[in-house]
Amino acid sequence: MRNLTTAPVTAESGQSRARQRRWKSFYMNLRKNKAALLGGYFLFFVIVASIIGPFLTRYDPTIVDYSSKLLKPSADHWFGTDHNGRDIFTRIVHGMHLTLSVGFISVIIGAAFGIILGIISGYYGGKLDSIIMRITDVMLAFPGILLALAIVSVLGKSLFNVIIAVSIFSIPTFARIVRGSTLAVRKLEYIDAMRSLGASDSRIIFKHILPNISSPIIVQATLRIAVAILTASGLSFLGLGAQPPTPEWGAMLNDGRNYITEHPHVALFPGLSIVLVVVAFNLLGDGLRDVLDPKTKK
């Protein structure tokens, strides 16, 4: 009885220690890339600030105050005010969750559909593979921003439609990567062994193939968030995304372009916020690729 009761506990503790060792090894390898670690810490700060920041700001991001318009950065207004007298720092903090939400949600949706199509194409092959890949080729033939611009033009101006547009043009990229990884894993001997043992296609796909191709998916998702944020900000800058008075960074950049000569701070800080977040995601994505993809390890 003693052995029966202690065995499960020992097994669970062993699995817990193994997970801790894997995470420790992952972090130690990531630490070797200082730029990736810096990007990760910066993104962690931005995510935390997007959650708690709106509760700590002094001003309302949408209320107009013409008596305080176009003030330069000061102790009262750290980033100055815009042409409507709204505090720019407050609007940037409130706009963080919008910008990050667009990036994360659109990539999650695009990745979900892309993974499904890529696995189906790579695992089953044949005519289904040809049809899916030809459709993705057509979509990849268009620049991402141009395809998203066309989709938003058809659906209408709104942040929700921007998310749909960015999700759609993210699908073919994930489908291509997942298909290639699936083709490589499908040829391994243990997949043939699972088939010979009578395992169903769904079990092979979800229990054996998908976990083994997760690394390139994670890397691509991280890099794709940067593209999604940049695209969504570009659409808002063109007036097709978030509509006034929503404190979205691309829309704020559009508001500040008319004052860039005499009052550069109106456009400087929203633009700088976009640049820093996009660069941070790219740095983190490059670091994750070095750690998770064995082919890139030196």
N, C-alpha and C positions, 0 to 999 in steps of 0.2 A: 504493500500500500504506500509505503514511503516513496518508493521509486516512481510509482504511477503519478503521485501528486506533484513531485518535484520536477518530473521530466518536461511537462508543458512550460513551467516557469523558466527552466533552463533554456529551452528552445526559444522562448520569447525574448529572454535577456540576450541570447546569442544573436538573434536577428536585430535587436536594438543596437547592440555594439557594432554589428556589421554596417548598419545604416549610418551610425555615427562616424565610423571609419571612412565610409564613402564620401560623406559630406565634408569631413575634414580634409580628405585627399583632394576633393574638388576645390575647396577654398584655397588650399595651399598651392595648387596648380594655377588658380586664377590670380593669386597674389603675385605670381611671377610677371604678370602683365600689369604694370602700374597704371597704364592708361585705362584699361578695362575696369580695374578696381576703383579708380577715381570716378569713372562714368557710373558705375554701380552705386557708389555712395551718393553721388549727386542725384541720381534718379530716386533713391530711397528718400533723400531729403525733400525732393519735389513732391513725391507721393504723399509723404506725411504732411507737408505744407498744404497740399490741396485738400486734405481732410480736415485739419484743425485750423488752417489759416483764416478761412472765412469767418470763424467765430471770434477771431482776435483783432480784426481790422476795425478802425475807428469810423470809417466813412461808408456810406452806401454806394455801391458800384453803379447805380443807375440814376440816382437823383441828380438833376441838373442844378448847378449853382453858377450863374453867369457872373456873379461878383468875384468869383475865384478862378475864372477861366485863364488858361495858358500861363499859369504860374510856374516858375522854374523850380527845380528840386530844392527842397529846404528841409528843416527839421520837422515842420508840420506836414509837408507833402514830400516824402522821400524821393519819389520819381516825378514830382511836379503834377500839374493838372492838364487836362485836355481842353479842347475848344468849348466844351460844355461845362467846364468847371469841376469835372469829376476826377477824383484822385486816381492817378494812373497805377500806383502801387496796389491799391485796393482792387482795381479792375483786373490787374494781372493775377493777383492771388485768387480772386473768384473765378477767373478764366482758366486756372490750372486744371480743375476737374473736368471742364468741358473739353479742353485740348487732349488731355490724357484719355478721357472716355471715348472720344472719337477714334483715337489711335488703337486702344485696346479692343473696343467692341468691334470695329471694322475688321481688324486682323483676326479676331476670334471667329467671326462669321466666315470670313474668306478662307481661313485655315480649315474650318470644319468641312466646308463644301469641297475645298481643294484636296484634303486628305481622303475624303470618300471617293472622289473621282480618280485620284491618283492610285489608290489601292486597287480599285476595281479595274482600272486600265492595266496596271502592272501585273496583277495576280491572274486575271482571266485572259488578257491578251485578245488576239483575234480581231474581228471586225469592230467589236466594242472599243478596243484599244485605239484603233485607227480613227473611229468617229470622235472619241473624246480628245485625242491629241490634235486632230485637225481643227477642232473648235478652239482649243487652247492656242494653237498657232495663229489663228485669225485674231484672237484677242491680244496676243503678245505682239502682233504686228503694229498695233497702235500704241503710241506713247501713253503711259499711265495717266498723266494729267489730262491728255486730250480725250481719252476714253471716259474718265470721270467727268470731265466738262460736258461731254455729249450726254451722258446719263442724267446729270443734274439739270441740264437744259430741257430734257424731256420730262423729268419728274417734277421739276419746279424748285424754287428757292427755299431751302430749309436745311437745318443741321441734320435732321433725320435722313433726308435724301442724300446728303453728303456721305453719311455713314454707309448707306446702301451702295452708292457709287464707288466708294473706296473699297468696300467689301467685294464687289463684283470684279474690279480690276486686280484684286489680290488673289483671286481663285486660281488663275492659270499658273502663276508662279509656284504656289504650293502643289498644284497637281503635277507639274513637271518634276519637282524635287522628289515628291513622294513616289511617283511612278518609277523613277530611276532607282531609288533606294529599295523599293519593293522587288524590282527585277533582280537586283543583286542578292537580296535575302532569299527570294523564292528558289534560287538555284542551290542553296546550301543543303547538305545531306540530311540534317535533322528535320528539315521541312518534309523531305521525301519519307523519312521515317515516321513522322506524324501521320502522313497520308496512309501509309501502309498499315498503321495501327487503327485506322478507321476514324481519325479525327475529322470533324466537319470543317468546311471552309471558314465558317464564322469563328470557330475556335482557333484555327491556325492563324487567321488574320488578326484577331484581337488579343490572343494570348502569346503569339510568337513573332509575328511580323511587325505589328505596330510598336511594341516596346523596343524592338531592335532598330527602328528607324526614327525614334523620337529625337535623337540628338540633332540631325539636320533640320528637323521641324522646329525645334526650340530656337536654334540659331537664326533660321530664316524668319521666324516670328518676331524675334527681337529686332532684327534689321528692318523688317517690314513695318513695324510700328513707327520708326523714324520716317519712312516714306509716307505712311498714312497721315501722320501729323503734318508733314510738309505739304502734302496734297490738299488736305482739308483746310489748312491755313491759306493756301493759294486760292482755293475756291471761295473762301470767305473774303479774301482780299479783293476778289473780282466781284463781290456782291452776290454770290450764288449760294453762300453757306449761311452762317449765323446772321440774323438780321438785328439791326439796332433795337433796343440798347443793350443787347446781349454782350457781355464782356469777353468775347472770343478774341484770341491773339491776332488772328489774321484780319478780322474786322477792325480791330484797334489799329493795326498797321495801315489799313486802308484809310481810316479817319485821320491818321497823322501825316499822310503823304502831302497834303496841301499846306502843311506848316513846317515842312522839313528844313526849310532855309532859315527862317527866323526863330522857330521853336523846335529844334531837332529832337528834343527829349520826348515829344509826343509819339514819334515813330521809333525812336531809338530803343526804348526799353521793351516794347512788345516784340520788335524784331530780334533783339538780343535774346529774349526768352526763348523764342522759337529756335534760334541757332544753337543755344546751349543744350536744350533738351534733345534736339535731333542729333547733335554731335555726341552727346552722352549715350544715346541708344546705339549709335554706330560703334563707339568705342567698346561698349559692353558686348555687342554682338560679335565684334572681331575677337574679343577675349574668349567668349564662349565657344566660338568656332575652333580656336586653338586648343581649348581644353576638352571639348566634347567630340571633335572629329579627329580620329586617329590618323587620317591621311595627311593632316596638316601639322602634326607634331614633328618636331625636329629631333 
